[in-house]
Amino acid sequence: MMFKVFVASATTLSMALSVSAQLANCARNYTVQPGDVCDAISAANHVSTFQLAHVNTFIDVDCTNLFVGEILCLGIVGQDCSTTTVVQEGNTCPSIEAAASIPASTLFNNNPNINADCSNIYPGEVLCTSFEIINYS
């Protein structure tokens, strides 16, 4: 009996989260598939890892709470960076800036999750490399 209650609760929670992701001003959506992880969703859909988490605030820090069939919002109208790069082994902020032909200030503004010395980027992370500064609210 306890298991049935847990499954029903998890299903209800999943549906509630899916509905919450369907924002009126959502620029694009994605439906979670089996085996999906945040970085792979971000890479395949040209959305930064930061933006995916920022728009879908219910996603936990390790991206372990996605449900198959859940609808994610990939970006908000007017705040949707679709020019991205996937961090590779050995990349640094200066190398990413050079490859994208953008100044450091733009990279840091569009990816507020990057710390000041750029020591927290990791292979597989998706960064916004747009020339335009995205004003996330």
C-alpha positions as CSV (number, residue, x, y, z in Angstrom):
1,M,0.0,0.0,0.0
2,M,2.8,2.4,0.9
3,F,4.5,1.8,-2.5
4,K,1.2,2.6,-4.4
5,V,0.9,5.9,-2.5
6,F,4.5,6.8,-3.3
7,V,4.1,6.0,-7.0
8,A,0.8,8.0,-7.2
9,S,2.5,10.9,-5.4
10,A,5.5,10.8,-7.8
11,T,3.2,10.7,-10.8
12,T,1.2,13.6,-9.5
13,L,4.3,15.6,-8.8
14,S,5.7,14.8,-12.3
15,M,2.4,16.1,-13.9
16,A,2.5,19.2,-11.7
17,L,6.0,20.0,-12.7
18,S,5.3,19.4,-16.4
19,V,2.4,21.8,-16.2
20,S,4.6,24.4,-14.4
21,A,7.2,24.2,-17.2
22,Q,4.5,25.2,-19.8
23,L,5.0,28.9,-19.2
24,A,2.9,31.3,-21.3
25,N,6.1,33.1,-22.5
26,C,8.1,29.9,-23.1
27,A,10.0,30.3,-26.4
28,R,10.6,26.5,-26.9
29,N,9.8,23.2,-25.2
30,Y,11.3,19.8,-24.9
31,T,9.7,16.6,-23.7
32,V,12.0,14.4,-21.5
33,Q,13.0,11.1,-23.0
34,P,14.3,7.9,-21.2
35,G,18.0,8.4,-20.2
36,D,18.0,12.2,-20.6
37,V,20.4,14.3,-18.6
38,C,20.5,18.1,-18.5
39,D,23.8,18.6,-20.3
40,A,22.7,16.3,-23.2
41,I,19.3,18.0,-23.4
42,S,21.1,21.4,-23.5
43,A,23.6,20.3,-26.1
44,A,21.0,18.8,-28.4
45,N,18.7,21.8,-28.2
46,H,21.2,24.6,-28.2
47,V,20.4,25.9,-24.7
48,S,22.9,26.6,-22.0
49,T,23.0,24.4,-19.0
50,F,22.5,27.5,-16.9
51,Q,19.4,28.7,-18.9
52,L,17.8,25.2,-18.7
53,A,18.2,25.2,-14.9
54,H,17.2,28.9,-14.6
55,V,14.0,28.5,-16.5
56,N,13.1,25.2,-14.9
57,T,13.7,26.0,-11.2
58,F,12.4,22.6,-10.0
59,I,15.4,20.8,-11.6
60,D,17.8,19.8,-8.8
61,V,21.5,20.7,-8.9
62,D,22.5,17.2,-10.1
63,C,19.7,17.0,-12.6
64,T,18.5,13.7,-11.1
65,N,14.8,14.5,-10.8
66,L,13.6,14.5,-14.5
67,F,10.6,12.4,-15.4
68,V,10.0,10.8,-18.8
69,G,7.3,12.8,-20.5
70,E,7.9,15.9,-18.4
71,I,7.8,19.1,-20.5
72,L,10.7,21.5,-20.0
73,C,10.8,25.1,-21.1
74,L,14.1,25.7,-22.9
75,G,14.0,29.5,-22.9
76,I,11.8,32.5,-22.2
77,V,10.8,34.8,-25.1
78,G,13.3,37.7,-25.1
79,Q,15.7,35.7,-22.8
80,D,16.5,32.7,-25.0
81,C,20.1,32.1,-25.9
82,S,20.3,29.5,-28.7
83,T,23.9,30.2,-29.7
84,T,25.9,27.7,-27.6
85,T,29.1,25.7,-27.3
86,V,29.7,22.5,-25.5
87,V,32.8,22.7,-23.2
88,Q,35.5,20.2,-24.2
89,E,38.3,18.8,-22.2
90,G,41.1,21.5,-22.0
91,N,38.8,24.4,-22.8
92,T,39.2,27.6,-20.8
93,C,37.1,30.7,-20.8
94,P,39.7,32.6,-23.0
95,S,39.7,29.7,-25.5
96,I,35.9,29.7,-25.6
97,E,35.7,33.5,-26.0
98,A,38.3,33.3,-28.9
99,A,36.4,30.5,-30.7
100,A,33.1,32.4,-30.4
101,S,34.7,35.8,-31.0
102,I,33.1,37.3,-27.9
103,P,34.6,39.4,-25.1
104,A,34.9,37.9,-21.6
105,S,32.3,40.3,-20.3
106,T,29.7,38.8,-22.7
107,L,30.6,35.2,-21.8
108,F,30.3,35.9,-18.1
109,N,27.1,38.0,-18.4
110,N,25.4,35.2,-20.4
111,N,26.7,32.5,-18.1
112,P,26.4,33.8,-14.6
113,N,27.1,30.3,-13.2
114,I,30.8,30.7,-14.2
115,N,33.0,31.8,-11.3
116,A,35.4,34.7,-11.6
117,D,38.5,32.6,-12.4
118,C,36.5,30.2,-14.7
119,S,37.6,27.2,-12.7
120,N,34.1,25.6,-12.5
121,I,33.4,24.9,-16.2
122,Y,33.5,21.2,-17.1
123,P,33.4,19.0,-20.2
124,G,29.9,18.5,-21.4
125,E,28.6,21.8,-19.9
126,V,26.8,23.9,-22.5
127,L,27.6,27.6,-22.4
128,C,25.8,30.5,-24.1
129,T,28.2,32.1,-26.6
130,S,25.8,34.7,-28.2
131,F,27.1,38.1,-29.1
132,E,23.9,39.5,-27.6
133,I,23.8,39.8,-23.8
134,I,20.8,37.8,-22.4
135,N,19.1,39.6,-19.5
136,Y,17.8,36.7,-17.4
137,S,15.2,37.7,-14.9
